[in-house]
Amino acid sequence: MSEVILELADPLLDGDITNPKDVDFIVPLTIAAWNKGMFSEEQQAAMENEIIDTLVPPDGDAEQVGTIIQALDIVDERRKRLFPYLRRFVLDYDLQVYEGRVALNILSKSMSSNR
């Protein structure tokens, strides 16, 4: 799953993992987008709102919200195209960014196909 998440995050990072602040924001966002995709459309809408509320401060503007939504859409499109049959929910992760290297360890569980 670590490789999957990093592959999905790649276009958001523009292939650049040298900035720890960017990686520390984009990888969790990618994980949130991945997990959102494991649920029904109705549940996904509520999850998207929760993600936005968590990431955008109360005084945030529409541009910030739009950027988050665009990133979620990019990850979801790539998830559907690259990993259409992989159904695992990310429970936890450990992310280390140091000297241009990323170490990502993910704890996940299989999802039933009826969700």
C-alpha positions in Angstrom: 0.0 0.0 0.0 2.9 2.4 0.6 3.9 2.2 -3.0 0.3 2.7 -4.1 -0.2 5.8 -2.1 3.1 7.3 -3.2 2.3 6.6 -6.8 -1.1 8.3 -6.4 0.5 11.3 -4.7 3.2 11.7 -7.4 1.4 14.2 -9.7 0.5 16.3 -6.6 4.1 16.3 -5.6 5.2 16.9 -9.2 7.7 14.1 -8.6 9.5 16.3 -6.0 9.9 14.8 -2.6 12.6 17.2 -1.4 10.3 19.5 0.5 9.2 17.7 3.7 6.4 20.2 4.3 4.8 19.4 0.9 5.2 15.7 1.4 3.8 15.9 5.0 0.6 17.6 3.6 0.1 15.7 0.3 0.7 12.1 1.5 -2.0 12.4 4.2 -4.3 14.1 1.8 -3.7 11.2 -0.7 -4.5 8.7 2.1 -7.7 10.6 2.9 -8.7 10.5 -0.8 -7.9 6.8 -1.0 -10.0 6.0 2.0 -12.9 8.1 0.7 -12.9 6.1 -2.4 -13.6 2.9 -0.5 -17.1 4.0 0.4 -20.4 4.7 -1.4 -21.0 7.9 -3.2 -23.3 9.2 -0.4 -20.6 8.5 2.2 -17.9 10.0 0.0 -19.7 13.4 -0.1 -19.8 13.5 3.7 -16.1 12.4 3.9 -15.1 15.1 1.5 -16.7 17.7 3.6 -15.0 16.4 6.7 -11.6 16.4 4.9 -12.1 20.0 3.8 -13.2 21.1 7.3 -10.1 19.4 8.7 -7.6 20.9 6.2 -9.0 24.4 5.5 -9.1 26.8 8.5 -12.4 28.5 9.3 -11.1 31.7 7.7 -9.9 29.8 4.6 -11.1 31.0 1.2 -12.8 29.3 -1.7 -9.4 28.9 -3.5 -8.1 26.7 -0.8 -11.3 24.6 -0.8 -11.0 24.3 -4.6 -7.4 23.2 -4.4 -8.3 20.5 -1.9 -11.2 19.3 -4.1 -9.0 19.2 -7.2 -6.4 17.2 -5.4 -9.0 14.7 -4.1 -10.4 14.4 -7.6 -6.9 13.8 -9.1 -6.2 11.0 -6.6 -9.6 9.4 -7.1 -9.3 9.4 -10.9 -5.8 7.8 -10.6 -7.1 5.3 -8.0 -9.9 4.2 -10.4 -7.6 3.9 -13.3 -4.5 2.4 -11.7 -5.9 0.3 -8.9 -9.6 -0.4 -9.7 -9.7 -3.7 -7.8 -7.6 -2.9 -4.8 -9.9 -2.5 -1.8 -8.0 -1.7 1.3 -8.7 0.9 4.0 -5.7 2.7 5.4 -6.0 2.4 9.2 -2.7 4.2 10.1 0.5 5.3 8.6 4.0 6.4 9.6 5.7 9.0 7.3 9.3 10.0 7.5 10.8 12.6 5.1 14.5 13.1 5.4 17.2 14.3 2.9 15.0 13.9 -0.1 13.8 10.4 0.8 10.4 9.3 1.9 9.7 6.3 4.1 6.0 5.4 4.3 4.7 2.5 6.2 1.0 1.8 6.1 -1.3 -0.4 8.1 -4.4 -1.3 6.1 -7.2 -3.8 6.1 -9.1 -5.5 3.3 -12.6 -4.1 2.5 -15.5 -6.2 1.5 -16.6 -5.7 -2.1 -20.1 -4.8 -1.0 -19.3 -1.3 0.4 
